[in-house]
């Protein structure tokens, strides 16, 4: 029998206008992070949206090797590609962020409802979540920010968790179908995020069942979990798998599609895990600040969990389910951290291959994203238990306070320019990119500097190689690495005599096919730039005839 709970009464339907008001409050909170604090474009948006446009229009920037590399996020690219080909990148980014914020806001309110949070507590939890997201992270994971495939996947994952909690309390197998479809859709949008959600839900439920059986032996109470949990899990798994097929099948083909020798596959994994994405994947590369953030937030989450589950009430029961899902994410991250940890530099290790194969699946991602979410709702639930019943006017005042604080902190933290640029440098960079878009041939290939993040966004021209735009398939990673090393060697050799002359540029054209070179630090050149904006200079690379190249 479920005990009555005066502090956390059962869910009651709210007037439509009132629900809209709550939605707007949460939407404003999430907007503070995504629209106010994050610049346009966000660091990853050029990576995803230009790839989407190229998927819909293969003739666009067809000489850019990253855009022609294998696609890892098939469903997202197929859905967004036609929009990116028709509308400006800014329009697609802005509309995409708004849509994701709407879905995330609905998912958050659904999670609050599943956990029996009051309206004030649901908004307070969202405020705590935003503030924690602004404070730090564990391995670089973010949810509120730009527009890319993982953002809708996170929203759908939260819908899945919320629906799963509600279905277990209703003890109805059919009630897991909708959450399962949400989880499957999350996998289709982002296979890694969605798959970790599915694993956490599955094993979290099993752990909850094991803990409940121990409690039943002591209290003889059968009010927590249904006896047909296995049937519910089987149903959940089946419908999740079916809904995941549109994105799962291309992802599996992506993983198994390379016919390269094992040595090359290992080298590609090494480059991806221990170099390009080491700040996300390699435990040894995680900063002390990030580790401290994770330790403090995890400690607070454990304390809150203990306080929330001390009493036997309906809300405590539901939080135990969420706690088990969160614990599974922590277990995955912990196992990944221990298995991936190494004292020696990777170049001196003899067993790095299996570590790279494990770490490339982002074992820290789900835990990192759930940290601020779980602590946010846990703090909100504790606040709800401490606050007396408040009137509607007091409720509106409290909600307004919870919304204003994150908005102010987001405005204060908004960067003046993207990382690696001063405001003036980026303003000049955008002006140069727009000139290139208007004054160079559509099929031009440009050698861009290492700090290039949004060249294709503004210039709409192909790049020979971009450090940010690393492909995810083994062949693409190796080619990306080869191009970077070639440029490093070409730069050293060309500058050895103190000047970049015509022969150096001819060699660049012969080896890369580049038509233009954009720089602010290379030089001096024997030729004059064809266009200059601030520190940025654009040089024409003379073409080598076919006969000379042969």
C-alpha positions in Angstrom: 0.0 0.0 0.0 1.3 3.4 -0.9 1.6 5.8 2.0 -0.2 9.1 1.8 2.0 12.1 1.5 0.7 15.6 2.4 3.8 17.4 1.2 3.8 15.6 -2.2 0.1 15.1 -3.2 -0.7 13.0 -6.3 -0.5 14.7 -9.7 -3.5 16.9 -10.4 -4.3 18.5 -13.8 -3.6 22.2 -14.0 -5.5 24.8 -16.0 -4.2 25.1 -19.5 -3.2 28.8 -19.1 -1.4 27.9 -15.9 0.6 25.1 -17.6 1.5 27.6 -20.4 2.8 30.0 -17.8 5.0 27.3 -16.3 6.2 26.3 -19.7 7.2 29.9 -20.5 9.2 30.1 -17.2 11.2 27.0 -18.0 11.6 28.0 -21.6 13.1 31.4 -20.5 15.5 29.6 -18.1 16.7 27.3 -20.9 16.9 30.2 -23.3 19.3 32.0 -21.0 21.9 29.3 -21.7 21.1 28.5 -25.4 20.2 31.9 -26.8 21.7 34.5 -24.4 25.0 32.9 -23.3 25.9 30.9 -26.5 27.0 32.9 -29.5 25.8 32.3 -33.1 27.2 30.1 -34.4 27.9 27.9 -31.4 31.2 26.0 -31.7 29.6 22.8 -33.1 26.9 24.3 -35.3 29.1 24.9 -38.4 30.3 21.3 -38.1 26.7 19.9 -38.1 24.8 22.3 -40.3 27.3 22.5 -43.1 27.5 18.7 -43.1 23.7 18.7 -43.3 23.6 21.1 -46.2 26.2 19.0 -48.1 24.1 15.9 -47.5 21.2 17.6 -49.2 23.2 19.4 -51.8 26.4 17.4 -52.7 27.5 20.0 -55.2 27.8 22.6 -52.4 31.5 22.8 -51.3 32.1 19.5 -53.0 35.9 19.9 -52.7 35.7 19.9 -48.9 36.8 16.5 -47.9 35.1 16.6 -44.4 31.8 17.3 -46.1 32.2 14.3 -48.4 33.3 12.0 -45.5 31.0 9.3 -44.1 28.0 10.6 -42.2 27.7 9.5 -38.6 24.4 11.1 -37.7 22.2 10.0 -40.6 18.7 11.0 -39.3 19.7 14.4 -38.2 21.4 15.2 -41.4 18.5 13.9 -43.5 16.0 16.0 -41.6 18.0 19.2 -41.4 19.8 19.0 -44.7 16.9 20.3 -46.9 16.4 23.2 -44.5 20.1 24.1 -44.4 20.2 24.0 -48.2 17.2 26.4 -48.5 17.6 28.8 -45.7 20.6 30.6 -44.1 22.6 28.8 -41.5 21.6 31.4 -38.9 17.9 30.9 -39.6 18.2 27.1 -39.3 20.3 27.4 -36.1 17.9 29.9 -34.5 14.8 27.9 -35.4 16.5 24.6 -34.4 17.5 26.0 -31.0 14.0 27.3 -30.4 12.5 23.9 -31.3 15.0 22.0 -29.1 14.2 24.4 -26.2 10.5 23.8 -26.6 11.1 20.0 -26.5 13.5 20.3 -23.6 11.1 22.5 -21.6 8.3 20.0 -22.1 10.6 17.1 -21.1 11.6 18.9 -18.0 8.1 19.6 -16.9 7.2 16.0 -17.7 10.1 14.9 -15.5 8.9 17.2 -12.7 5.4 15.8 -13.0 6.8 12.2 -12.8 8.7 13.1 -9.7 5.6 14.9 -8.1 7.4 18.3 -8.0 5.1 21.3 -7.4 5.1 24.0 -10.1 7.5 26.2 -8.0 9.8 23.2 -7.5 9.8 22.3 -11.2 10.9 25.8 -12.1 13.4 25.9 -9.2 14.9 22.6 -10.4 15.3 24.1 -13.9 17.0 27.1 -12.4 19.4 24.9 -10.4 20.1 22.9 -13.6 20.9 26.0 -15.6 23.1 27.4 -12.9 25.0 24.1 -12.5 25.4 23.9 -16.3 26.9 27.4 -16.3 29.3 26.5 -13.5 31.1 23.6 -15.1 31.0 20.0 -16.3 32.9 16.7 -16.0 34.0 15.8 -19.5 32.7 18.7 -21.7 29.2 17.5 -22.1 26.5 20.2 -22.5 22.7 20.1 -23.2 21.7 23.7 -23.3 23.7 25.4 -26.1 23.8 25.2 -29.8 21.8 23.1 -32.2 23.1 19.7 -33.0 21.9 16.1 -33.0 22.5 15.4 -29.3 20.2 18.1 -28.1 16.9 16.5 -29.3 18.4 13.2 -28.2 18.8 14.4 -24.6 15.2 15.8 -24.6 13.8 12.5 -25.9 15.9 10.7 -23.3 14.4 12.7 -20.5 10.9 12.0 -21.9 11.8 8.3 -21.8 13.0 8.4 -18.2 9.9 10.3 -17.1 7.6 7.9 -18.9 9.4 4.9 -17.5 9.1 6.2 -13.9 5.4 6.8 -14.4 4.8 3.5 -16.1 6.4 1.6 -13.2 4.2 3.3 -10.7 1.1 2.6 -12.8 2.2 -1.0 -13.2 1.0 -1.1 -16.8 3.1 -2.8 -19.5 1.4 -0.8 -22.2 2.5 2.5 -20.5 6.2 1.8 -21.4 5.5 1.9 -25.2 5.6 5.7 -25.5 8.8 6.1 -23.4 10.4 3.3 -25.4 9.5 5.1 -28.7 11.1 8.3 -27.3 14.2 6.4 -26.3 14.4 4.8 -29.8 14.0 8.2 -31.4 16.8 9.5 -29.2 19.0 6.7 -30.6 18.0 7.6 -34.1 19.1 11.3 -33.6 22.2 10.5 -31.7 23.2 6.8 -31.3 25.6 7.3 -28.4 23.4 9.5 -26.2 20.3 7.4 -26.9 22.0 4.0 -26.4 23.4 5.1 -23.0 19.9 6.2 -22.0 18.5 2.8 -22.9 21.2 1.0 -21.0 20.8 3.1 -17.9 17.0 2.6 -17.9 17.3 -1.1 -18.4 19.9 -1.8 -15.7 18.5 0.9 -13.4 15.2 -0.9 -13.3 17.0 -4.2 -12.5 19.0 -2.6 -9.7 15.8 -1.0 -8.3 14.1 -4.4 -8.4 17.0 -6.0 -6.5 17.0 -3.3 -3.9 13.3 -3.6 -3.5 13.4 -7.3 -3.0 15.8 -6.8 -0.1 13.4 -4.2 1.4 10.4 -6.6 1.0 12.2 -9.2 3.0 12.4 -6.8 5.9 9.0 -5.0 5.6 6.7 -7.4 3.6 5.6 -4.5 1.5 4.9 -5.0 -2.2 4.0 -1.5 -3.2 7.1 -0.5 -5.1 7.6 -2.5 -8.3 5.3 -4.7 -10.3 5.9 -8.4 -10.4 5.9 -8.3 -14.2 8.9 -5.9 -14.5 10.7 -8.3 -16.9 7.8 -8.1 -19.2 7.9 -4.4 -19.1 11.6 -4.4 -19.8 11.2 -6.7 -22.7 8.4 -4.5 -24.1 10.6 -1.4 -23.6 13.6 -3.0 -25.3 11.5 -4.2 -28.3 9.8 -0.8 -29.0 13.1 1.1 -28.4 14.9 -1.1 -30.9 12.2 -0.6 -33.5 12.1 3.1 -33.1 15.9 3.3 -33.2 16.3 1.5 -36.6 16.3 4.6 -38.8 19.5 5.8 -37.1 20.8 2.6 -35.6 21.2 0.7 -38.9 23.3 3.5 -40.6 25.3 3.8 -37.3 26.1 0.1 -37.2 27.1 0.2 -40.9 29.3 3.2 -40.1 31.1 1.2 -37.4 31.6 -1.9 -39.5 32.0 -0.3 -42.9 35.7 0.2 -43.0 37.9 -2.4 -44.8 41.2 -0.8 -43.7 43.9 -3.0 -42.1 43.7 -3.3 -38.3 46.8 -1.2 -37.9 45.1 1.7 -39.6 41.9 1.2 -37.6 44.0 1.3 -34.4 45.8 4.4 -35.5 42.6 6.2 -36.3 41.2 5.3 -32.8 44.4 6.6 -31.3 44.1 10.0 -33.1 40.4 10.3 -32.2 40.6 9.3 -28.5 44.0 10.4 -27.3 44.5 13.5 -29.5 41.5 15.2 -31.1 38.9 14.4 -28.5 41.1 13.6 -25.5 39.3 16.4 -23.5 36.1 14.3 -23.8 37.4 10.8 -23.8 40.8 10.4 -22.2 40.6 10.3 -18.3 44.1 11.6 -18.0 43.2 14.7 -20.0 40.3 15.8 -17.8 41.2 19.0 -16.0 41.4 19.2 -12.2 38.7 21.8 -12.3 36.4 19.3 -14.1 37.2 16.5 -11.7 36.5 18.8 -8.7 33.2 19.9 -10.2 32.2 16.3 -10.7 33.3 15.3 -7.2 31.4 18.2 -5.5 28.2 17.8 -7.5 28.2 14.0 -7.1 28.7 14.4 -3.3 25.8 16.8 -3.1 23.7 14.4 -5.2 24.5 11.6 -2.8 23.5 13.7 0.2 20.3 14.8 -1.4 19.4 11.2 -2.4 19.9 10.1 1.2 17.6 12.8 2.5 15.0 12.2 -0.1 14.8 8.5 0.4 14.8 8.5 4.2 11.0 8.6 4.4 8.6 6.2 2.7 6.4 8.3 0.5 5.3 8.3 -3.1 7.9 10.9 -4.1 10.7 9.0 -2.4 9.7 5.9 -4.3 9.9 7.7 -7.6 13.2 9.3 -6.8 14.6 5.8 -6.0 13.9 4.9 -9.6 15.6 8.0 -10.9 18.5 7.5 -8.5 19.1 4.0 -9.8 19.2 5.3 -13.4 21.7 8.0 -12.3 23.7 5.4 -10.4 24.0 3.3 -13.6 25.3 6.3 -15.5 27.9 6.9 -12.7 28.9 3.2 -12.8 29.4 3.4 -16.6 31.5 6.5 -16.1 33.5 5.0 -13.3 34.3 1.8 -15.2 35.3 3.9 -18.2 37.5 6.1 -16.0 39.3 3.1 -14.4 39.6 1.2 -17.6 40.9 4.2 -19.5 43.2 5.6 -16.9 47.0 5.4 -17.7 50.0 6.8 -15.9 52.4 6.5 -18.8 52.0 8.7 -21.9 50.0 6.9 -24.5 53.0 6.7 -26.8 54.8 4.5 -24.2 51.8 2.2 -23.6 51.5 -1.2 -25.1 47.8 -1.8 -24.4 46.3 1.4 -25.6 44.4 -0.2 -28.4 41.6 -1.7 -26.2 41.4 1.5 -24.2 40.8 3.5 -27.4 38.1 1.1 -28.5 36.3 1.5 -25.2 36.7 5.2 -24.7 35.5 6.1 -28.2 32.0 5.3 -27.1 32.0 8.3 -24.7 31.5 6.4 -21.3 31.4 9.7 -19.4 28.7 11.4 -21.5 25.5 10.2 -19.8 26.8 10.8 -16.3 28.1 14.2 -17.2 24.8 15.3 -18.6 22.7 13.8 -15.8 24.8 15.4 -13.0 23.2 18.9 -13.2 19.8 17.4 -14.1 19.7 15.0 -11.1 21.1 17.4 -8.6 18.7 20.1 -9.9 15.5 18.1 -9.4 16.9 16.7 -6.1 17.5 20.1 -4.7 14.0 21.2 -5.9 12.4 18.3 -4.1 14.2 19.1 -0.9 13.1 22.7 -1.2 9.6 21.6 -1.8 9.6 19.6 1.5 10.9 22.6 3.4 8.6 25.2 2.1 5.1 25.6 3.5 2.1 25.8 1.1 2.3 29.2 -0.7 -0.3 31.3 -2.3 -0.5 32.0 -6.0 1.0 35.5 -5.7 3.9 34.1 -3.7 4.3 31.3 -6.2 4.6 33.8 -9.0 7.2 35.9 -7.1 9.3 32.8 -6.4 9.2 31.6 -9.9 10.2 35.0 -11.2 13.2 35.0 -8.9 14.2 31.6 -10.0 14.1 32.8 -13.7 15.8 36.1 -13.3 19.0 34.8 -11.6 20.1 32.5 -14.4 19.2 35.1 -17.0 21.5 37.6 -15.3 24.4 35.2 -14.9 24.1 34.1 -18.5 24.2 37.7 -19.7 27.3 38.4 -17.6 29.1 35.2 -18.8 28.3 35.7 -22.5 31.6 35.7 -24.4 32.4 38.7 -26.5 33.8 36.5 -29.3 34.5 32.9 -30.0 37.5 31.2 -28.4 40.7 32.0 -30.0 39.6 35.4 -31.4 39.5 38.9 -30.0 36.2 40.8 -30.8 38.0 42.8 -33.5 39.7 39.8 -35.0 36.4 37.9 -35.3 34.7 40.9 -36.8 37.4 41.2 -39.4 37.3 37.4 -39.9 33.6 37.5 -40.7 34.1 40.4 -43.1 36.9 38.5 -44.9 34.7 35.4 -45.1 31.9 37.3 -46.6 34.2 38.9 -49.2 35.4 35.4 -50.1 31.8 34.3 -50.5 31.0 37.2 -52.9 34.3 37.4 -54.8 35.7 33.9 -55.3 34.4 31.1 -57.5 31.8 28.8 -55.9 34.2 25.8 -56.3 37.2 27.4 -54.8 39.3 25.5 -52.3 40.8 27.6 -49.5 43.6 26.8 -47.1 42.3 28.2 -43.8 44.1 28.8 -40.5 44.0 26.4 -37.5 41.6 28.7 -35.6 39.0 28.4 -38.4 35.7 27.3 -36.8 33.0 28.9 -38.9 34.7 29.5 -42.3 32.2 27.4 -44.3 29.3 29.0 -42.3 30.2 32.6 -43.4 32.3 32.0 -46.6 30.4 29.0 -48.0 33.6 27.7 -49.6 35.5 24.4 -49.3 38.4 24.1 -46.9 41.4 21.9 -47.5 41.4 20.8 -43.9 39.8 22.2 -40.7 41.1 21.2 -37.2 37.6 21.4 -35.8 36.0 19.4 -38.6 37.5 15.9 -37.9 35.6 13.1 -39.6 34.4 10.2 -37.5 35.2 7.3 -39.8 38.6 5.7 -39.7 39.6 6.6 -43.3 38.5 10.2 -42.8 40.4 10.5 -39.6 43.6 9.3 -41.2 43.2 11.6 -44.1 42.5 14.5 -41.7 45.6 13.7 -39.8 47.7 13.4 -43.0 46.6 16.8 -44.3 47.4 18.5 -41.0 50.9 16.9 -40.9 51.5 17.9 -44.5 50.6 21.5 -43.7 52.9 21.4 -40.7 55.8 20.2 -42.9 55.0 22.6 -45.7 55.0 25.5 -43.4 58.4 24.6 -41.8 60.0 24.0 -45.2 58.5 27.1 -46.9 59.5 29.4 -44.0 63.1 28.0 -43.7 64.4 30.7 -46.0 62.4 33.5 -44.3 59.9 34.0 -47.1 56.9 32.2 -48.8 57.7 32.6 -52.5 56.0 31.5 -55.7 57.6 28.1 -55.7 56.3 27.4 -52.2 52.8 28.3 -53.4 53.2 26.2 -56.5 54.1 23.3 -54.3 51.1 23.9 -52.2 48.8 23.9 -55.2 50.5 20.8 -56.6 50.0 18.8 -53.3 46.6 20.1 -52.3 44.8 21.8 -55.2 44.2 24.9 -53.0 43.2 28.1 -54.9 43.5 30.5 -52.0 45.4 30.8 -48.7 43.9 32.7 -45.8 46.2 33.7 -42.9 47.1 36.2 -40.3 50.4 34.8 -39.0 52.1 33.2 -42.0 54.5 35.2 -43.9 56.1 37.2 -45.3 55.0 36.4 -48.8 56.8 37.4 -52.0 53.4 38.2 -53.5 50.8 40.7 -52.4 47.5 39.6 -50.9 44.4 40.0 -53.1 42.4 41.2 -50.1 43.1 42.4 -46.6 40.8 42.9 -43.6 42.6 43.9 -40.4 45.1 41.2 -39.6 43.6 38.7 -42.1 45.2 38.4 -45.6 44.0 36.4 -48.5 46.5 35.2 -51.1 45.9 33.6 -54.5 47.7 30.3 -54.9 49.0 30.0 -58.5 47.8 26.9 -60.3 50.1 24.2 -61.6 49.3 23.0 -65.1 48.3 19.3 -65.5 51.5 18.6 -67.5 53.7 20.1 -64.9 52.0 18.2 -62.1 52.5 15.0 -63.9 
